[in-house]
């Protein structure tokens, strides 16, 4: 469900929503604490990259306006 909403938002606006990054971090950080040997570091890295991309897009948009 979240993937479809993210894909639709990205298709319409051309930008990655920051909410996706926060969701990935919200899942990854507790998972890393509870299960240290898991795929949680990947979720954390993807969440951070999504937040960086969203911030970069919003900064570029405000500079162009």
N, C-alpha and C positions, 0 to 999 in steps of 0.2 A: 504494500500500500504506500509506504513512504517512498519507495523507489519510483513508483509511477508519478507521484506528486512532484518529486525532485526532477524527474525527466521532463515533465510538462512545464515546470517553472523555468528550467534551463532552456528548453526549446522556445518558450515565449519571450523571455527576457534576454537570453544569451549569457546569463550570469549564473553562477552557482550560489544557491541560497546559504547564508551563514548558519541557518537553523540545522542544516545537515551536519555541519562540523560539530555543533553543540551536541547533537544526538549521538554522534559517534564517540565523542569524549564521555558523554554520560553513560554510555554502555561500556566503553573500554576501560575507564579508570577503576570502577568497582570490580570489573571482571579481573583486572590485573591484580587487585588486592586479594580477591577471593581465590583465584586460580592463577598463581604466578607462571606456571608452565602452560600457557595457552596462546591463542592468537591475539590476545589483547594488545600487545605492543603495535601490531599492525593497525588495529582500530584507532589507537591513540595517534599514530603518525598520520593516518588518513584524515582524522578529525582536525588535527593541526593544519594539515595542508589545505583542507577545505576552508578553514577559517582564514588562512592567509590569502587564498584565492578570492574569497568573498570580500575581504578587506581591500585587496588590491583593486578589484573591480569597482568597489564603491568609491575609492580614492580617485581612480581614473575618471569615473563618471562626474564627480564633483569638480575636478579640475577642468573638464571640458565644458562645463555649463557656464 
